[in-house]
Amino acid sequence: ERQYQEQDQKDNLIQIADMKEEIRNLDERLGGATQERETLIQKIEAQARVKEQFDKVEKMFNSTEARVFRENSNVILRLIGLTFESNESKVLKENIPLLVKVEKAIDVYPRSEIIIEGHTDSQGDDQLNQKLSQLRADSIKQYMINAMRIPSYRIIATGFGETKPVANNETALGREKNRRIDIVLHSSQSNMIN
């Protein structure tokens, strides 16, 4: 009986050792799959957070104020409701409520780089349009630095003049759409989700 139990115990130990080896082999094979699964879950969660942030920003503006859209990891605020006097670059008082909303949108992406793009229609001299678009972008940048207290190192102001129309310059409505400021919130995906 004792000999039978000792043999049974040895057999059990061998079986346990075999099972441990099999578990180790399965763990190794599943290890990659488990890591891939974790990575996939993190990506899905990150995409959901990016979508949630975008939806939050999009809901801040009505259709007469801004059009909000994404290009890759950039969020673009096309400020339809932001206007300037003819051949002027000064921020008008009536634009302040819209710029307050822009500030709230920027706060959704606190580590993003802010690119202010100034655009004009095709009326007038090309060089003057280029200069005017730059002055308008600079004016919005100064407003962001002074009123919004955004550090200047986060902001780039660029004038594109008439080089990037979004509508037909042959019509008054098209020209109006082309005279615009676009705010680009540029982030890597990791910055967008923070």
C-alpha positions in Angstrom: 0.0 0.0 0.0 2.8 2.4 1.0 4.8 1.6 -2.1 1.6 2.1 -4.2 1.1 5.6 -2.6 4.8 6.6 -3.2 4.5 5.6 -6.8 1.2 7.4 -7.1 2.8 10.5 -5.5 5.7 10.4 -8.0 3.3 10.0 -10.9 1.4 13.0 -9.6 4.6 15.1 -9.2 5.5 14.2 -12.8 2.0 15.1 -14.0 2.1 18.4 -12.1 5.5 19.2 -13.6 4.1 18.4 -17.1 1.1 20.6 -16.5 3.3 23.5 -15.3 5.4 23.2 -18.4 2.2 23.2 -20.5 0.9 26.3 -18.7 4.3 28.0 -19.3 4.1 27.2 -23.0 0.5 28.4 -23.2 1.4 31.6 -21.3 4.2 32.3 -23.8 1.9 31.7 -26.8 -0.9 33.8 -25.3 1.4 36.5 -24.0 1.7 38.2 -27.4 -2.1 37.9 -27.9 -2.8 39.3 -24.5 -0.5 42.3 -25.2 -2.1 42.8 -28.6 -5.5 42.8 -27.0 -4.4 45.3 -24.4 -3.0 47.6 -27.0 -6.1 47.3 -29.1 -8.3 48.2 -26.1 -6.1 51.2 -25.4 -6.4 52.4 -29.0 -10.2 52.0 -29.0 -10.5 53.9 -25.7 -8.2 56.6 -27.0 -10.3 56.9 -30.2 -13.5 57.1 -28.1 -11.9 60.0 -26.0 -10.8 61.8 -29.1 -14.4 61.5 -30.5 -15.8 62.7 -27.2 -13.5 65.7 -27.2 -14.4 66.5 -30.8 -18.1 66.2 -30.2 -17.8 68.5 -27.2 -16.0 71.2 -29.2 -18.4 70.8 -32.2 -21.4 71.4 -29.9 -19.9 74.7 -28.6 -20.6 76.5 -31.9 -23.7 77.1 -34.0 -23.6 77.1 -37.8 -23.2 80.9 -38.0 -20.2 80.9 -35.7 -17.9 78.2 -36.8 -17.6 75.0 -38.7 -15.6 72.3 -36.8 -13.9 69.4 -38.5 -11.0 67.1 -38.2 -8.1 66.4 -40.5 -5.9 63.6 -39.2 -5.1 64.5 -35.6 -5.9 68.2 -36.2 -9.2 69.9 -35.1 -10.0 72.9 -37.3 -12.3 75.7 -36.2 -13.3 77.6 -39.3 -14.5 80.9 -37.7 -17.4 81.8 -40.1 -18.7 84.4 -37.6 -15.4 86.2 -37.2 -15.3 89.4 -39.3 -13.0 92.3 -39.8 -13.6 95.7 -41.2 -12.6 96.1 -44.9 -8.8 96.2 -45.2 -8.5 96.1 -41.3 -7.0 93.6 -38.9 -8.3 94.9 -35.6 -10.4 92.4 -33.5 -13.9 93.8 -33.3 -15.9 93.9 -30.0 -18.7 91.9 -31.6 -16.2 89.0 -32.1 -15.5 88.7 -28.4 -18.3 86.2 -27.6 -17.1 83.9 -30.4 -13.5 84.2 -29.3 -14.6 83.2 -25.7 -16.1 80.0 -27.2 -12.8 79.5 -29.1 -11.0 79.7 -25.8 -13.2 77.0 -24.3 -12.5 74.8 -27.3 -8.8 75.3 -26.9 -9.1 74.3 -23.2 -10.4 70.9 -24.4 -6.9 70.4 -25.9 -4.7 72.0 -23.3 -1.4 70.7 -24.8 -2.2 71.4 -28.5 -0.2 73.7 -30.7 -2.5 76.5 -32.0 -2.1 77.5 -35.6 -4.0 80.6 -36.7 -4.5 80.8 -40.4 -5.5 84.1 -42.0 -7.2 83.9 -45.4 -8.5 86.5 -47.9 -10.6 86.5 -51.1 -9.0 87.1 -54.5 -10.1 90.7 -54.8 -7.2 93.2 -54.8 -3.5 93.0 -55.0 -1.9 89.6 -54.1 0.8 91.0 -51.9 -1.6 93.2 -50.0 -3.9 90.2 -49.5 -1.0 88.2 -48.2 0.0 91.0 -45.8 -3.6 91.6 -44.7 -4.1 87.9 -43.9 -0.9 87.8 -41.9 -2.0 91.0 -40.0 -5.4 89.4 -39.2 -3.8 86.1 -38.0 -1.3 88.2 -35.9 -4.2 90.2 -34.4 -6.0 87.0 -33.3 -2.7 85.7 -31.9 -2.2 88.8 -29.8 -5.8 88.6 -28.6 -5.1 85.0 -27.5 -1.9 86.0 -25.7 -3.4 89.0 -24.0 -7.0 88.1 -23.3 -6.9 84.3 -23.1 -3.4 84.1 -21.5 -2.2 81.4 -23.8 1.6 81.2 -23.9 3.0 82.6 -27.2 5.1 79.5 -27.7 1.9 77.5 -28.3 0.7 79.8 -31.1 1.7 80.2 -34.7 0.1 82.8 -36.9 0.3 82.4 -40.6 -1.2 84.4 -43.4 -2.1 82.6 -46.6 -3.6 85.5 -48.5 -5.9 84.2 -51.3 -3.9 81.0 -51.9 -6.3 78.6 -50.1 -9.9 79.4 -51.2 -12.7 77.3 -49.8 -15.3 78.8 -52.2 -15.6 80.4 -55.6 -14.1 83.9 -55.7 -16.5 84.8 -58.6 -19.4 85.3 -56.2 -19.9 87.7 -53.3 -20.9 84.7 -51.0 -17.8 82.8 -52.1 -15.5 85.7 -51.4 -17.1 86.1 -48.0 -16.4 82.5 -47.2 -12.8 82.9 -48.3 -12.2 85.8 -46.0 -11.7 83.8 -42.9 -9.7 82.8 -39.9 -9.1 79.1 -39.3 -7.8 77.9 -35.9 -6.0 74.6 -36.2 -5.5 72.7 -32.9 -2.6 70.5 -33.8 -1.8 67.6 -31.5 -0.3 64.2 -31.6 -2.9 61.5 -30.7 -1.4 61.2 -27.2 -1.8 65.0 -26.6 -5.4 65.0 -27.9 -6.5 62.5 -25.3 -5.1 64.3 -22.3 
